[in-house]
Amino acid sequence: TVPYEVDGLVIKVDDLATQAAMGVVGRAPRGAVAFKFPGREATTRVLDVGVNVGRTGALTPYAVLDPVQVGGVTISKATLHNFEDLQRKDIRVGDRVVVRRAGDVIPYVVGPVVAARTGDEEVYRIPTTCPSCGEPVVSPEDEVAVYCINVACPEQRVRRVNHFAAVMDVEGLGERTAQLFVEHELVQDAADLYYLKREELLELEGFAEKSTDNLLDAIEASKERPLAQVIAALGIQGVGGTVAQLLAGRFRSLDELAAATREELEQIEGMGPRTAGAIVEWFARPRNRKFVEKLRQAGVKLEQEAPAVPAEGPLEGLTFVITGTLPTMSRDEAARLIERHGGRVTGSVSSRTDYLLVGESPGGTKYRKAQQLDVPMVDEARLLEMVGSDENAGQMRLRLDA
């Protein structure tokens, strides 16, 4: 009866202590039950197959559709996930297909209506060159993805600049602005953001004096971000916020991290061989070393005062792994909360993991590994109880909400 679209309802026990005491079964907390509507579907025709190029160079196909209404929204494009999925489903250009909105939000192609085929449909061929720069693409044997490895690829530059700005909390710099900067050749990489000139920005469409000054102030402020944030912003494959925190806890500066060997990195608890290899390979490339030097010359803080020292507290000696979306805090906020009270956060579950902190839609790999190893699972409410009294936990929640 609500006057807006919803994809379902979640009914919860309205007492956090009781929720925590009830625990978790499988992927679901006992203190909450979800009721979901089935995804809405419609049929339409595939007019073409397009390809996006991500910041790591990964090519991702999407369907260009004859516009169709699904749940009150007009859908003209829908994800095809990857080329292996596209071939497995045998989706062809010209096919009539079933389109579904996952969770009434993200549209994707379920599959073709084979009975509606006329014989004029065209089988899609995986591209051999990048649609953005025209350079040859590669397909690693152990991966589904297809990659463009041209470091000068324009679309990759846009994605990398946007990623860097988002992680470094540069307010006002989104994908459209990043694309504008790349198109006007104001930035070749994200480090060039620190060398932008006011008069250059004022010449761009949509940039008034106030918005220009605000953006330049936000860029300047980002120079003081913590080392972990800078590491995550580099865009190294497999290095997100949690892994960046691990690295910042082990290395005092970006120079120390750059000098680390694969063996040294693999010794860090929670660091897998693939990620360790990606880090070493990233710093081995001359272009990336030049990028770091540009950051240094611009005044970006690339070191911390002292190595991270575990605090004393109720979580001292305990190791946590975080998965899923937490109710009132981000994963980085949860990691900082755990570390402030003496605990450690790692990126993957092992026999030395004491607790898995579980939010909504937890990652399957971490969750299954925790089940196999009988690692106890806690939710956010239980974590807050572990770090203090009910009164302190309530005050902490209020601060986080604020």
MOVEN-V958988 format. One record per residue. N is the residue number from 1. RES is the residue in one letter. SS is DSSP state (A for helix, B for strand, O for the rest). D_LAST is the distance of its C-alpha to the last C-alpha in Angstrom with 1 decimal. Layout:
# MOVEN-V958988
[[N;RES;SS;D_LAST] [N;RES;SS;D_LAST]]
This chain:
# MOVEN-V958988
[[1;T;O;30.4] [2;V;O;27.0] [3;P;O;27.7] [4;Y;O;26.2] [5;E;O;27.0] [6;V;O;25.7] [7;D;O;27.2] [8;G;B;27.1] [9;L;B;25.3] [10;V;B;23.8] [11;I;B;24.5] [12;K;B;22.8] [13;V;O;23.5] [14;D;O;20.8] [15;D;O;20.8] [16;L;A;19.1] [17;A;A;21.8] [18;T;A;24.5] [19;Q;A;23.1] [20;A;A;23.2] [21;A;A;26.7] [22;M;A;28.0] [23;G;O;27.4] [24;V;B;28.1] [25;V;B;31.4] [26;G;O;32.2] [27;R;O;29.3] [28;A;B;27.9] [29;P;B;26.0] [30;R;O;28.2] [31;G;O;25.4] [32;A;B;24.8] [33;V;B;27.4] [34;A;B;27.1] [35;F;B;29.5] [36;K;B;30.0] [37;F;O;32.3] [38;P;O;34.9] [39;G;O;34.3] [40;R;O;36.0] [41;E;B;39.0] [42;A;B;41.5] [43;T;B;44.4] [44;T;B;45.1] [45;R;B;47.0] [46;V;B;46.1] [47;L;B;47.2] [48;D;B;46.3] [49;V;B;44.4] [50;G;B;42.1] [51;V;B;40.5] [52;N;B;37.2] [53;V;B;37.1] [54;G;O;34.0] [55;R;O;32.9] [56;T;O;34.9] [57;G;O;37.9] [58;A;B;37.7] [59;L;B;39.4] [60;T;B;37.9] [61;P;B;40.0] [62;Y;B;38.9] [63;A;B;41.1] [64;V;B;41.8] [65;L;B;42.5] [66;D;B;44.4] [67;P;B;41.4] [68;V;B;40.8] [69;Q;B;38.5] [70;V;B;36.5] [71;G;O;34.3] [72;G;O;34.2] [73;V;B;33.4] [74;T;B;36.1] [75;I;B;36.4] [76;S;B;38.5] [77;K;B;37.3] [78;A;B;36.4] [79;T;B;35.9] [80;L;O;38.8] [81;H;O;36.9] [82;N;O;39.6] [83;F;A;43.4] [84;E;A;44.4] [85;D;A;42.6] [86;L;A;44.3] [87;Q;A;47.7] [88;R;A;47.2] [89;K;A;46.5] [90;D;O;49.3] [91;I;O;47.5] [92;R;B;49.9] [93;V;B;49.7] [94;G;O;51.1] [95;D;O;50.1] [96;R;B;48.8] [97;V;B;45.7] [98;V;B;43.2] [99;V;B;39.6] [100;R;B;36.7] [101;R;B;33.0] [102;A;B;31.2] [103;G;O;28.5] [104;D;O;29.4] [105;V;O;27.7] [106;I;B;29.7] [107;P;B;33.4] [108;Y;B;36.0] [109;V;B;39.7] [110;V;B;40.9] [111;G;B;44.5] [112;P;B;47.7] [113;V;O;49.9] [114;V;A;53.0] [115;A;A;55.4] [116;A;A;54.5] [117;R;O;55.7] [118;T;O;58.7] [119;G;O;59.5] [120;D;O;58.2] [121;E;O;54.8] [122;E;B;54.2] [123;V;B;53.0] [124;Y;O;50.2] [125;R;O;51.0] [126;I;O;48.4] [127;P;O;48.2] [128;T;O;50.0] [129;T;B;48.5] [130;C;O;45.0] [131;P;O;44.4] [132;S;O;42.5] [133;C;O;44.9] [134;G;O;48.0] [135;E;O;48.2] [136;P;B;49.3] [137;V;B;46.7] [138;V;B;46.8] [139;S;O;46.2] [140;P;O;45.7] [141;E;O;47.7] [142;D;O;45.0] [143;E;O;42.4] [144;V;O;42.1] [145;A;O;40.6] [146;V;B;42.8] [147;Y;B;41.8] [148;C;B;42.6] [149;I;O;43.1] [150;N;O;43.7] [151;V;O;41.3] [152;A;O;42.0] [153;C;O;41.1] [154;P;A;39.2] [155;E;A;36.9] [156;Q;A;35.9] [157;R;A;35.1] [158;V;A;32.8] [159;R;A;30.9] [160;R;A;30.8] [161;V;A;29.6] [162;N;A;26.8] [163;H;A;25.8] [164;F;A;25.8] [165;A;A;23.7] [166;A;A;21.1] [167;V;A;20.9] [168;M;O;21.0] [169;D;O;18.1] [170;V;O;20.6] [171;E;O;18.9] [172;G;O;21.5] [173;L;O;23.9] [174;G;O;24.4] [175;E;A;27.5] [176;R;A;29.4] [177;T;A;29.1] [178;A;A;30.1] [179;Q;A;33.1] [180;L;A;34.0] [181;F;A;34.1] [182;V;A;36.2] [183;E;A;38.6] [184;H;O;39.2] [185;E;O;39.7] [186;L;O;37.2] [187;V;O;35.8] [188;Q;O;37.7] [189;D;O;34.9] [190;A;A;31.2] [191;A;A;32.4] [192;D;A;34.0] [193;L;A;30.7] [194;Y;A;30.9] [195;Y;A;34.3] [196;L;O;33.6] [197;K;O;35.2] [198;R;A;33.9] [199;E;A;37.3] [200;E;A;37.3] [201;L;A;34.0] [202;L;A;35.1] [203;E;O;38.1] [204;L;O;36.0] [205;E;O;35.6] [206;G;O;32.2] [207;F;O;31.4] [208;A;O;31.4] [209;E;A;31.1] [210;K;A;27.4] [211;S;A;26.2] [212;T;A;28.5] [213;D;A;27.2] [214;N;A;23.6] [215;L;A;24.6] [216;L;A;26.7] [217;D;A;24.0] [218;A;A;21.6] [219;I;A;24.6] [220;E;A;25.3] [221;A;A;21.9] [222;S;A;22.1] [223;K;A;25.1] [224;E;A;23.0] [225;R;O;21.2] [226;P;O;21.8] [227;L;A;25.1] [228;A;A;23.6] [229;Q;A;21.9] [230;V;A;25.3] [231;I;A;27.2] [232;A;A;25.2] [233;A;A;25.6] [234;L;O;29.4] [235;G;O;29.7] [236;I;O;32.0] [237;Q;O;32.8] [238;G;O;31.1] [239;V;O;28.7] [240;G;O;25.1] [241;G;A;22.0] [242;T;A;23.2] [243;V;A;26.8] [244;A;A;25.7] [245;Q;A;23.9] [246;L;A;27.2] [247;L;A;29.2] [248;A;A;27.2] [249;G;A;27.7] [250;R;A;31.4] [251;F;O;32.2] [252;R;O;31.5] [253;S;B;32.0] [254;L;A;32.6] [255;D;A;36.3] [256;E;A;36.4] [257;L;A;34.9] [258;A;A;37.4] [259;A;A;40.2] [260;A;O;39.3] [261;T;O;41.8] [262;R;A;41.2] [263;E;A;42.4] [264;E;A;40.0] [265;L;A;37.0] [266;E;A;38.3] [267;Q;O;38.3] [268;I;O;34.5] [269;E;O;33.3] [270;G;O;31.7] [271;M;O;33.4] [272;G;O;35.9] [273;P;A;39.1] [274;R;A;38.3] [275;T;A;35.0] [276;A;A;36.9] [277;G;A;39.7] [278;A;A;37.4] [279;I;A;35.9] [280;V;A;39.4] [281;E;A;40.7] [282;W;A;38.0] [283;F;A;38.7] [284;A;A;42.4] [285;R;O;42.4] [286;P;A;43.5] [287;R;A;41.4] [288;N;A;38.2] [289;R;A;39.4] [290;K;A;40.0] [291;F;A;36.4] [292;V;A;35.0] [293;E;A;37.4] [294;K;A;36.2] [295;L;A;32.7] [296;R;A;34.1] [297;Q;A;36.2] [298;A;A;33.2] [299;G;O;31.4] [300;V;O;28.8] [301;K;O;27.9] [302;L;O;29.7] [303;E;B;29.7] [304;Q;O;27.7] [305;E;O;28.8] [306;A;O;29.7] [307;P;O;29.7] [308;A;O;26.7] [309;V;O;27.6] [310;P;O;26.3] [311;A;O;24.6] [312;E;O;26.0] [313;G;O;24.2] [314;P;O;24.5] [315;L;O;24.5] [316;E;O;27.2] [317;G;O;29.8] [318;L;O;28.0] [319;T;B;27.7] [320;F;B;25.1] [321;V;B;25.2] [322;I;B;22.4] [323;T;B;23.2] [324;G;O;21.7] [325;T;B;18.2] [326;L;O;15.7] [327;P;O;13.7] [328;T;O;10.1] [329;M;O;10.7] [330;S;O;13.3] [331;R;A;16.6] [332;D;A;16.2] [333;E;A;13.1] [334;A;A;15.2] [335;A;A;18.2] [336;R;A;16.6] [337;L;A;15.6] [338;I;A;19.2] [339;E;A;20.7] [340;R;A;19.0] [341;H;O;20.7] [342;G;O;24.0] [343;G;O;24.2] [344;R;B;25.2] [345;V;B;24.2] [346;T;B;27.1] [347;G;O;27.6] [348;S;O;30.2] [349;V;O;31.4] [350;S;O;34.5] [351;S;O;36.5] [352;R;O;34.4] [353;T;O;31.1] [354;D;O;29.9] [355;Y;B;27.1] [356;L;B;25.9] [357;L;B;22.2] [358;V;B;22.4] [359;G;O;20.1] [360;E;B;21.4] [361;S;O;24.3] [362;P;O;25.2] [363;G;O;27.7] [364;G;A;31.2] [365;T;A;32.7] [366;K;A;30.2] [367;Y;A;30.3] [368;R;A;34.1] [369;K;A;34.6] [370;A;A;32.5] [371;Q;A;34.6] [372;Q;A;37.8] [373;L;O;37.0] [374;D;O;35.6] [375;V;O;32.3] [376;P;B;30.0] [377;M;B;27.0] [378;V;B;23.6] [379;D;O;20.5] [380;E;A;16.8] [381;A;A;17.2] [382;R;A;20.4] [383;L;A;18.9] [384;L;A;16.3] [385;E;A;19.4] [386;M;A;21.4] [387;V;O;19.3] [388;G;O;19.1] [389;S;O;19.8] [390;D;A;18.3] [391;E;A;16.7] [392;N;A;15.3] [393;A;A;14.2] [394;G;A;12.4] [395;Q;A;10.6] [396;M;A;9.8] [397;R;A;8.5] [398;L;A;6.1] [399;R;A;5.1] [400;L;A;5.4] [401;D;A;3.8] [402;A;O;0.0]]
